[in-house]
Amino acid sequence: MPNLTRRKVLALGALGVAAPWLSKASAQERKITVAAYSDIFEDIYKRTVIEPFMKANPGIRVDYMGMPTSAQNLGMLRAQKAAPQIDVCIMDVVVAKAGGDENIYKPVTAEQLPVMKELVPAALIQGVPGPAVTFDALVLMYAPGKFPSPPTSWKELWDKKHAGRIAIDAPPNLVGVGLTLIANKLAGGGDYRQSIDKGIQLLAEMAPLVQTWDPKPNPYAAVANGVVDLGVGYNARAQTISKQNPDRMAAVMPEEGSISQINTINLVNGSKQPEAALQFMSYALSGEAQSRFTEELSYVPTNKNASISEDARKRTATTPERMARMIDVDWIEVAKFRDKITEQWRRNVISRS
């Protein structure tokens, strides 16, 4: 490469002569940053969605910022609200609703994203700025070597023989919030929108058996590495990790059922590249991208045109047997009292451990 001074480069530019190493494409490249989950989600999402998108759209560069939780993702955006450094966020629906209410995310429409017309009705949630990009469900994770047969009930978490061998993410993490709703049903608490007191009481009885409410880096690793024997997590990650470590971790949806979890994709209000961000969102919501992602990480796609293999489908939460056991939850209603759940955990659950 010739040794050109800044003055010579500027002179060449003034003459309309491009420096030989600066292509027209690179000069016009747009950059966006996507903030979403870290760990295994990040690795697979980069490989199956982001890299193919950049190959198909060479004029757009996508940087990925991995965040452990949706709450941390939102906290970062709150700190950047005056000058956001993120363009697109993937996060759980409850946190997305909170961010939308604070004008951190900008609502998108089917006119901006025609691909939204291909999504299942449940992906379009009133009051949430962006559509659902994946569905998932809570599962019970366990160490196969510690169980003669797979556990069948959430009540396994209350068995004293597991004392000190349980890891659960506490609220505001949505795993803990979801477990609260499951516990409320186990305790006969009735409509969670009216009261979760019985669920909190039941969780308080389990608390002395729990080793950690903040497993590092996460409950999946805690089970797979033999740190604990039981954990609660999301089906997609649990299925993938158990497939990689079949002797060390497995996951089941207990007989009492589970609850769905929704991840949404959102446009950050104040994005410096909104058009490129919308172009990426359109690709991420496409049947092609969702099919590729689901084959490697067992989330349920939201695009009706997504085509997945039978093997991949069996690892998701969409089998008829699992769907029949799902507990109906209105996450927008839950968002209204999420802070209350977190506070009750601090006072009445974590303090008992």
N, C-alpha and C positions, 0 to 999 in steps of 0.2 A: 504494500500500500504506500503510495507516495506520501512524503512528509509535507503536508499542506498546512500552512498557518491559517488561523481563523479569518484573517483579512483576505487571503487567496480564495477560501471557500466562499466568502461573501461576494467576492468579485466574480467568481464563476456563476453564482446565483444571479447576480445582476445582469450577466450576459445571457441568462437563460440556459446555462449549461449545467446539467446535473452532475454532482460528484458520482463517480462510477459505482461506488458501493451503496448509494442511496437509491433504491428502486422507488417507483411511483407508488407501489402498494404500501411499502413501509412508511413513506412520507404521509400517507393518508390513514394509517392504521388508527383505529379507535380502541380504547381500552376500557373494560368494565371489570368490576370486582363483585364476585358472588360470595356471600357469607352464608354458610350452612354448617351442618354437623361435621365434627372432626372424626378422627379414627377411621374405622373401616368404611363408613359412609363416604368420607372424603376420598379415600383411595379409589373406590369403585365408581363414584360419581365423576371423578376426573376422567377415568379411563373410558367409561361408557357414554357419557353425555358431553362433557366439556371438550375433550380432545376431538371427538367427531364433529362437534359444532364448529370449532376453529378450523378444522380441515375443510369443512363445507363453506366457511365464511372467513377466508384468509385475511380480510380487512379488519377483523375484530379479534382482539386479544382478550382472553378471559383469565383473570387471576382469581384464585380461590382462597378464601379466608376461613379456616376451620374453627368452629366454636364448639365447646363441649355441650352447651345447652342452649335452648331457645332464649331463656331468661338472660343469659350472658350476651347473646346476640343483640337483644333489644337494649340492654344496658349500654352496649357500645354505641348503638345508634342514637340513644338519648344524649350521650356525651358529644356526639358529632352533629347534633341536629342543626346547628347554624351552618355547618360546612361538611356535609356527609362525604365520607370516603368510600362508601359502599353503594352499589347500584341495584343489586337484587338480593333478597333474603329468602331463604327457605327455613321455615320454622313451624312449630306447632300452632294450631288454629287459635288456641286461647291467647297465646302471646301475640300472635298476629292481630287479633282483635284489639288488644290493648294498644299496640303500636298504631293501628289505624285510628283509634279514638284520639290519639295524641298527634295525629297528622304526620306521623313519621313515615308512614307508607301511603302511597297514592293509589286510590281505587282504579282498577282497570276494567274496561268493558269489552264486550265481544266485538265492537267496532275496531278497537285497538288490537285485539287478539282474536281473530276469527276462529282460531283453534279451540276456543272455549265452547264453540258449538258442538265439538266432538266429545266433550266431557260428559261423564255420567251426571245426572241431576244432583247427586249428593256432593259433587265437587264445587258447586256454586252456592256459597253460604252467605246469606244476607247479613250485612254488617261487617263482613270481613273484606279487606281491600283486595286480596288476590285469591285466585282459585286454588283448590286442592291439587297437589302434584303427586301425592302418594297417600295410601291408606295403610294402617297397620293395626296391631292389637297387642294387648299385654299378655305375657305368658309367664309360667313358672319355670325357672331354670334350675337344673339340679346336676349334681355330680353322679354319673351312672354307677360308679364303683361303690357309692355309699347307699345305694338303694337296690334291694333284691328285685324289685319291680318298679316301673315308673310311678311316681306319685300321681294321684287322680284328683286331689282336692286342694283348694287354697288353704284348707285347714292344716295342712302339713306345716305351714309357717308357725303354727301355735303349738306344735309338738315339742315338749321340753327336751327331748333327746337331741334337738338341733341347737341347743343353747350355745351362743357364741359362734355359730356357723352360718349366719344369715347376713346378707348384704342387700340393702334397699336404698334407693335414692329418695330422700325426703322431699316434700314440697319446699320451694315452689316448683321443683322438677315435676313434670306431668306424670311420671311414673308413680310418685307418691300420691298425687291427686287422684289418679285413676284407682290406685289400691284402696284409697279411702272410700270410693264409691262401691267397690267390690265388697269391702268389709262391711259397709252399711247394709248391703243386701244380705250378706251372711248373717248379720246380727238381727235381721228382720226389721230394719229401720224404715222401710217404706219409701216414700218419695224423697229422693235426695235433695230436691229443690226446697222442701219444707224443713228438713233437718238431717244433719249428718252425725248427730250426737252419738247414736248407737255404734256407728262405724268407728268413731274416735275412741269410744270406750273399749271396743274390741281390739283396736290397734294398741291401746295402752297396755292391754294384757299380754300382747306379743312383744312389746318393747324390750323387756329384760333379756330376751333371747337373741337380740340383734347385735351383731359385732360392730357394724358401721352403717350410719345413715348417709355417708358421703364417700362411697367406695372410689378409690383412685386406681386406675383412671376411670373405671366403670364397673358395674356389677357383672358384666359378661366376662371380663378378664379375671375378676375375683373368683368366679366359679371355675373357669377354664384352667386357672393356675393353681387350684386347690386351696385357695385362701379360705373359702367358705364352701358349704355344701348346697346351699339354696340361695336363690336371688330372684328378683322380679325385673323383667325387662321387656323389650319389644320383640315381637316375633321375627321380624326381618333380620335383625342383627343376630338374634339368638340362633336362628336356623342356619345362617351362614357360618357362624363360629362353631356351632356343633358339627356341621358338615366337615369343617377343617380339623376338628378335634373330637371325633366321635367317642373316644374312650374317656374324655375328660368333661364333656358337657353335653347335655341334651335339654330339650324344652318341650313342655306340654301345655295345652290349653285345658285347664281343669274342668271337671264335670259341671261345676256351677256356672260356667260361662266366663266370658271376658268382655272387655270394652274396646271399642275401636279407638284408634288414634289417627288424627288427620294432620298432615303436613301441607302447608300452603306455600305458594311462591309469590313474592310480593315485590313491587316496584318501589324503590326508596324515593320519597318526596325530596326533590332537590338533586336527583341524579344528574351528573354532568353529561351523561350520554344516554338519555332516555330512549332514543330510537334503537340504539344497539342493545340496550337492556331489554326492550320489548321483543326484539328479534331473538334474543337468547331465550326469553320466557316462552315464546312461541315454539321454539325447538324443544325445550325441556318438557313441554306439555304434549308434544306430538306422540302419536302411537309408536313411531319408530324408536324414539329415544326411550320411552317408557318400557317398551318391550325389552330393549337391550339391558336396561338397568335392572329390571325385575328378574331376568335370567341369572344375574349374579348376586343380587341382594333382594331378598324375598318380600319386597313391598308390593302392595296391591296397586296396579296402575289405575289412573283415573280417566284415561282416554279409552273410549269404547272401541277404538280401532286397534288397540294394543293386542298383539298376538304373542302368547307365551306358550312354552312347551308344557306338556302334562306334568313332567317332573317338577318344573318351577312352580306350577300352579298348586301342586300338593304341598309345597313348603310355605305358601302364603296363607292368609286367613280367609280365603274365599271358597274353601271346600264346603259343600252343603252341610256337613256335620259341624264344622266350626261356625258357620254363619247362623245355624239354628240355635246356637248357644250364646250368641252375642247379646249383651245387655244394652238396651237402648239408652243412650246418653246424649243430651243436648249440650254440646260444649260451649255454646254461646251463653247459655244459662249458667253453666259452671263458672265461666269467666267472671260473672258478677260477684261470686263469693270465693274466688280462688284465694284472695288474701286472707279471708276468714279461715279457710282450711289450713293455710300455712301457719297462722297464729295459733290455732288449736293444736296443731302438731307440736309446736314449740313448747306450749304450756302443758299439754296433757299426754303427749306420746314420747317425744325425745327425752323429756325430763325424767321419764320412768326407766330409761335404759341404763 
